Amino acid sequence: MTVGSLRELLWYLALTSGWLAIILLGSGWYARRRFRAFLKFPLTEEVEHLTHVWEKRVSLWTAAGLTFSGLSIICLVSWLIAGMIP
């Protein structure tokens, strides 16, 4: 594997994971909105169940989005370092 092809791979990985991070963080934001909306409803068994479901989704989507964001930054830094290698 040459440095040029490694550089391309890192660039595409950084770009893809960056876009995935945006999508996942957007999903986390939507889940947080739904969770807060369910907190305003009168408490029934179904609302309580849905509140727990959306609360779990908030942490899941946000954690996944932050993970992909970190992966994108690592790939971008690696891409920059690979560009310095002759």
Z-matrix of the N, CA and C atoms (Angstrom, degrees):
N
C 1 1.447
C 2 1.527 1 107.66
N 3 1.295 2 115.73 1 130.37
C 4 1.461 3 119.82 2 -179.61
C 5 1.516 4 110.15 3 -88.13
N 6 1.323 5 114.67 4 165.63
C 7 1.467 6 119.79 5 179.36
C 8 1.527 7 110.13 6 -65.71
N 9 1.335 8 116.67 7 -35.33
C 10 1.464 9 120.08 8 -179.87
C 11 1.514 10 112.35 9 -64.03
N 12 1.343 11 117.42 10 -43.49
C 13 1.464 12 119.56 11 179.66
C 14 1.532 13 111.01 12 -71.28
N 15 1.335 14 116.73 13 -33.82
C 16 1.462 15 120.00 14 175.09
C 17 1.523 16 110.36 15 -64.41
N 18 1.307 17 115.76 16 -39.54
C 19 1.462 18 120.80 17 178.79
C 20 1.528 19 111.12 18 -63.50
N 21 1.340 20 116.32 19 -42.48
C 22 1.469 21 119.95 20 177.55
C 23 1.520 22 110.90 21 -63.48
N 24 1.326 23 116.43 22 -43.09
C 25 1.460 24 120.77 23 179.10
C 26 1.528 25 111.06 24 -60.56
N 27 1.324 26 116.99 25 -44.87
C 28 1.466 27 120.65 26 178.80
C 29 1.522 28 111.49 27 -63.73
N 30 1.334 29 116.97 28 -38.88
C 31 1.462 30 120.61 29 179.66
C 32 1.525 31 110.87 30 -64.23
N 33 1.349 32 116.40 31 -47.21
C 34 1.466 33 119.61 32 -179.60
C 35 1.526 34 111.60 33 -66.80
N 36 1.322 35 116.84 34 -35.60
C 37 1.456 36 120.17 35 177.13
C 38 1.532 37 111.06 36 -67.06
N 39 1.326 38 116.91 37 -40.61
C 40 1.467 39 120.61 38 177.92
C 41 1.525 40 110.77 39 -64.98
N 42 1.317 41 116.15 40 -42.10
C 43 1.461 42 120.60 41 -179.36
C 44 1.527 43 111.45 42 -66.51
N 45 1.324 44 116.34 43 -45.85
C 46 1.461 45 120.64 44 -179.24
C 47 1.525 46 111.54 45 -65.38
N 48 1.317 47 117.02 46 -46.05
C 49 1.464 48 118.97 47 -179.40
C 50 1.528 49 111.54 48 -68.79
N 51 1.321 50 117.78 49 -29.10
C 52 1.460 51 120.38 50 175.50
C 53 1.518 52 111.99 51 -65.53
N 54 1.328 53 116.42 52 -44.64
C 55 1.466 54 119.94 53 177.88
C 56 1.524 55 111.22 54 -67.06
N 57 1.335 56 116.79 55 -39.46
C 58 1.462 57 119.33 56 176.66
C 59 1.529 58 111.23 57 -62.87
N 60 1.322 59 117.12 58 -37.05
C 61 1.466 60 120.63 59 178.12
C 62 1.526 61 110.66 60 -62.77
N 63 1.324 62 116.65 61 -41.51
C 64 1.468 63 119.95 62 178.77
C 65 1.521 64 110.57 63 -63.11
N 66 1.330 65 116.76 64 -43.44
C 67 1.465 66 120.81 65 -179.96
C 68 1.529 67 110.74 66 -65.07
N 69 1.321 68 117.18 67 -44.76
C 70 1.464 69 120.59 68 -178.43
C 71 1.524 70 112.12 69 -68.01
N 72 1.325 71 117.90 70 -38.71
C 73 1.469 72 119.86 71 177.00
C 74 1.524 73 111.00 72 -68.23
N 75 1.327 74 117.09 73 -33.36
C 76 1.464 75 120.32 74 173.67
C 77 1.519 76 111.40 75 -64.62
N 78 1.322 77 116.93 76 -39.06
C 79 1.464 78 120.82 77 176.39
C 80 1.525 79 110.87 78 -65.87
N 81 1.316 80 117.19 79 -37.19
C 82 1.463 81 120.72 80 176.29
C 83 1.517 82 111.96 81 -65.36
N 84 1.328 83 116.27 82 -38.61
C 85 1.466 84 120.50 83 177.37
C 86 1.528 85 110.24 84 -63.97
N 87 1.357 86 116.61 85 -43.09
C 88 1.463 87 120.85 86 179.03
C 89 1.532 88 110.46 87 -64.06
N 90 1.326 89 117.02 88 -41.84
C 91 1.463 90 120.43 89 179.25
C 92 1.525 91 110.72 90 -63.75
N 93 1.331 92 117.01 91 -37.83
C 94 1.465 93 120.15 92 178.03
C 95 1.535 94 110.40 93 -65.10
N 96 1.331 95 116.82 94 -39.45
C 97 1.471 96 119.96 95 177.10
C 98 1.521 97 111.21 96 -62.32
N 99 1.350 98 116.68 97 -44.39
C 100 1.460 99 120.61 98 179.89
C 101 1.538 100 110.67 99 -64.98
N 102 1.325 101 116.54 100 -40.38
C 103 1.463 102 120.96 101 179.62
C 104 1.524 103 110.25 102 -61.48
N 105 1.315 104 117.01 103 -45.92
C 106 1.470 105 120.14 104 179.50
C 107 1.519 106 111.51 105 -66.28
N 108 1.338 107 117.11 106 -32.85
C 109 1.463 108 120.04 107 177.33
C 110 1.531 109 110.43 108 -67.16
N 111 1.327 110 117.12 109 -39.99
C 112 1.462 111 119.93 110 178.97
C 113 1.524 112 112.10 111 -66.95
N 114 1.323 113 117.99 112 -26.86
C 115 1.462 114 119.99 113 178.44
C 116 1.528 115 111.99 114 -67.60
N 117 1.332 116 117.06 115 -21.96
C 118 1.461 117 120.94 116 -178.31
C 119 1.530 118 112.52 117 -86.36
N 120 1.333 119 117.85 118 -13.83
C 121 1.463 120 121.51 119 -178.72
C 122 1.525 121 110.51 120 -75.85
N 123 1.346 122 117.15 121 155.07
C 124 1.468 123 119.53 122 173.01
C 125 1.533 124 109.70 123 -61.96
N 126 1.305 125 116.50 124 141.93
C 127 1.458 126 121.40 125 -172.84
C 128 1.526 127 111.21 126 -76.96
N 129 1.306 128 115.60 127 114.27
C 130 1.463 129 122.92 128 170.55
C 131 1.521 130 106.85 129 -126.04
N 132 1.314 131 115.66 130 175.90
C 133 1.467 132 119.18 131 -179.12
C 134 1.531 133 111.03 132 -65.54
N 135 1.325 134 116.34 133 -40.14
C 136 1.467 135 120.15 134 -179.84
C 137 1.531 136 111.55 135 -67.59
N 138 1.323 137 116.73 136 -42.17
C 139 1.465 138 120.34 137 179.09
C 140 1.522 139 110.09 138 -65.44
N 141 1.322 140 117.02 139 -38.95
C 142 1.463 141 119.82 140 178.13
C 143 1.532 142 110.77 141 -62.58
N 144 1.331 143 116.42 142 -42.30
C 145 1.468 144 120.10 143 178.27
C 146 1.527 145 110.91 144 -63.52
N 147 1.322 146 117.15 145 -46.41
C 148 1.467 147 120.60 146 -179.32
C 149 1.528 148 111.69 147 -65.98
N 150 1.321 149 116.91 148 -32.67
C 151 1.463 150 120.16 149 176.56
C 152 1.524 151 110.54 150 -62.87
N 153 1.325 152 116.52 151 -43.22
C 154 1.467 153 119.88 152 178.39
C 155 1.527 154 111.23 153 -66.31
N 156 1.334 155 116.89 154 -38.52
C 157 1.470 156 120.71 155 179.69
C 158 1.526 157 110.38 156 -63.19
N 159 1.336 158 116.76 157 -48.35
C 160 1.471 159 119.51 158 -177.83
C 161 1.523 160 111.81 159 -71.00
N 162 1.348 161 117.40 160 -30.26
C 163 1.463 162 119.85 161 175.93
C 164 1.531 163 110.11 162 -63.86
N 165 1.325 164 116.99 163 -40.66
C 166 1.467 165 121.18 164 178.18
C 167 1.529 166 110.57 165 -66.37
N 168 1.328 167 117.09 166 -38.62
C 169 1.462 168 120.85 167 179.96
C 170 1.524 169 111.88 168 -65.57
N 171 1.323 170 117.29 169 -34.03
C 172 1.471 171 120.36 170 178.78
C 173 1.519 172 109.86 171 -58.89
N 174 1.322 173 116.63 172 -50.93
C 175 1.466 174 119.11 173 -178.43
C 176 1.521 175 111.75 174 -68.91
N 177 1.324 176 117.76 175 -35.80
C 178 1.463 177 121.25 176 -179.59
C 179 1.523 178 111.58 177 -64.60
N 180 1.332 179 117.06 178 -51.91
C 181 1.470 180 120.78 179 -177.21
C 182 1.523 181 111.42 180 -68.04
N 183 1.324 182 116.91 181 -38.40
C 184 1.463 183 119.87 182 179.93
C 185 1.527 184 111.13 183 -67.31
N 186 1.322 185 117.37 184 -42.86
C 187 1.468 186 120.56 185 178.78
C 188 1.527 187 110.99 186 -64.33
N 189 1.328 188 116.87 187 -41.86
C 190 1.466 189 119.94 188 178.60
C 191 1.526 190 110.73 189 -64.88
N 192 1.328 191 116.83 190 -40.98
C 193 1.463 192 120.38 191 178.62
C 194 1.515 193 112.64 192 -64.07
N 195 1.322 194 116.99 193 -41.68
C 196 1.466 195 120.24 194 178.45
C 197 1.527 196 111.54 195 -68.81
N 198 1.333 197 117.15 196 -34.16
C 199 1.464 198 120.60 197 176.94
C 200 1.523 199 111.03 198 -64.76
N 201 1.332 200 116.67 199 -46.56
C 202 1.460 201 119.62 200 179.08
C 203 1.524 202 111.65 201 -68.18
N 204 1.318 203 116.79 202 -30.62
C 205 1.460 204 119.99 203 175.54
C 206 1.525 205 110.48 204 -64.72
N 207 1.313 206 116.76 205 -44.32
C 208 1.462 207 120.86 206 177.14
C 209 1.518 208 112.15 207 -64.07
N 210 1.335 209 116.98 208 -39.82
C 211 1.460 210 120.74 209 177.12
C 212 1.518 211 110.93 210 -62.46
N 213 1.316 212 116.70 211 -39.64
C 214 1.458 213 120.82 212 178.46
C 215 1.521 214 111.19 213 -63.26
N 216 1.315 215 117.06 214 -42.20
C 217 1.469 216 120.72 215 179.37
C 218 1.526 217 110.71 216 -66.06
N 219 1.335 218 116.86 217 -42.34
C 220 1.469 219 120.22 218 178.55
C 221 1.523 220 110.91 219 -62.49
N 222 1.331 221 117.17 220 -43.10
C 223 1.470 222 120.34 221 179.10
C 224 1.525 223 110.96 222 -66.43
N 225 1.316 224 117.52 223 -36.69
C 226 1.459 225 120.26 224 179.30
C 227 1.530 226 111.00 225 -66.96
N 228 1.318 227 116.98 226 -42.73
C 229 1.468 228 120.33 227 177.63
C 230 1.527 229 110.25 228 -64.88
N 231 1.331 230 117.03 229 -40.72
C 232 1.467 231 120.46 230 177.44
C 233 1.520 232 111.07 231 -64.19
N 234 1.325 233 117.02 232 -37.31
C 235 1.464 234 121.74 233 177.40
C 236 1.526 235 110.32 234 -63.16
N 237 1.331 236 116.30 235 -41.64
C 238 1.464 237 119.99 236 178.16
C 239 1.527 238 111.48 237 -66.06
N 240 1.324 239 116.79 238 -41.33
C 241 1.467 240 120.28 239 178.90
C 242 1.525 241 110.59 240 -66.60
N 243 1.332 242 117.19 241 -40.10
C 244 1.468 243 120.31 242 178.91
C 245 1.523 244 111.29 243 -65.21
N 246 1.326 245 117.31 244 -25.58
C 247 1.463 246 120.74 245 177.49
C 248 1.515 247 112.64 246 -72.29
N 249 1.330 248 117.49 247 -21.15
C 250 1.462 249 120.82 248 179.80
C 251 1.524 250 112.51 249 -84.11
N 252 1.339 251 116.33 250 -15.60
C 253 1.467 252 119.90 251 -179.49
C 254 1.529 253 108.78 252 -79.26
N 255 1.330 254 117.22 253 126.91
C 256 1.477 255 118.59 254 -178.70
C 257 1.510 256 113.34 255 -73.50
